[in-house]
Amino acid sequence: MDPELEAFVPFLPETDWTDPPAARKTYAELAASRPAPDLAGLEIEDRTVPGDPAVPVRIYRPHRARGAVVWLRGGGLIMGDLETEHPWAARIADSADAVVISVDYRAAPEHRFPAALDDAYAVLTWTAEHAAALGIDPERIAVAGHSAGAGLAAAVALRARDEQGPPIRFQLLNEAGLDDRQETWSARHFTATPWLDRDKIAQAWQHYLGPRPATPYAAPARAGDLSGLPPAYVATSEFDPNRDEGIAYALRLLQAGVPVELHQYPGTFHGSQAILSAAVSQRQNADLAAALRRALAE
């Protein structure tokens, strides 16, 4: 493990994903302890996307933006909100020069699949329909997310392709949770890795799916056909149970004719790029922002 990251491992809080309310409390406390982002140059607005139900969003507008990113938070589909995601979303908007629409999708187990996907897709559709008011080009919209949110972003891209929905310029999948089956080498062997391990992933999928079988819109790795999807940026971390499913999905996208940029960061663990003082985290965050900036500016 990268020594700059390893020094923080003893200070990571223990979370019990069998108890979602307790996990949410711990997650919120951890998010609140992170350094505040620089908000200079950003206009920030809370809105509600109409629907049944309506979806809360927080919009971050840098002055130079031409495109938009529908941003989907991590948190195992059970944790997080607009406040916990605020540091991530603000930094992405500032560094990628893009309008970021952070989506407060409904969380499991109170709201199981397809609630989160429906919310994310509704926000994508709203963003495309209101591009002029947002000051963006409707042809420059990306879907992006971290962890469970990256899995949602992949699912949104699949659904938009299948339903001839709004055009998506780019999909960014950071440490994505894509496969409920947990059959890859990393999913089977990483049983005690920092922050995320095999047991927690199993609990998250159980909360999200309940008794229902997974479909490709729940677990995009199950999709048989990946052709016709937007170009992708896929990032994985070495000591992450999600690692191999992310790499496998990137390779399948390539084999289906989809342009892909794949980054595998050595010495890292799931979510470690939140440790901003580490050089490898700075590189991960800069690469992510650069990928969005390139995709939305071309």
ABEGO torsion letter per residue (X at the ends): XBAAAAAAAAABBBBBAABAAAAAAAAAAAAAABBBBBABGBBBBBBBBBEOBBBBBBBBBBAABABBBBBBBBGGGABEBAAAAAAAAAAAAAAAGBBBBBBBBBBOAABBOAAAAAAAAAAAAAAAAAAAAAGBBAABBBBBBBEAAAAAAAAAAAAAAAAGBBBBABBBBBGBBABAAGABAAAAABAABBGBBAAAAAAAAAAAAEABBBBAAABAAABABABGBBBBBBBBBABBAAAAAAAAAAAAAAAAGBBBBBBBBBGBBBGAAABAABAAAAAAAAAAAAAAAAAAAX
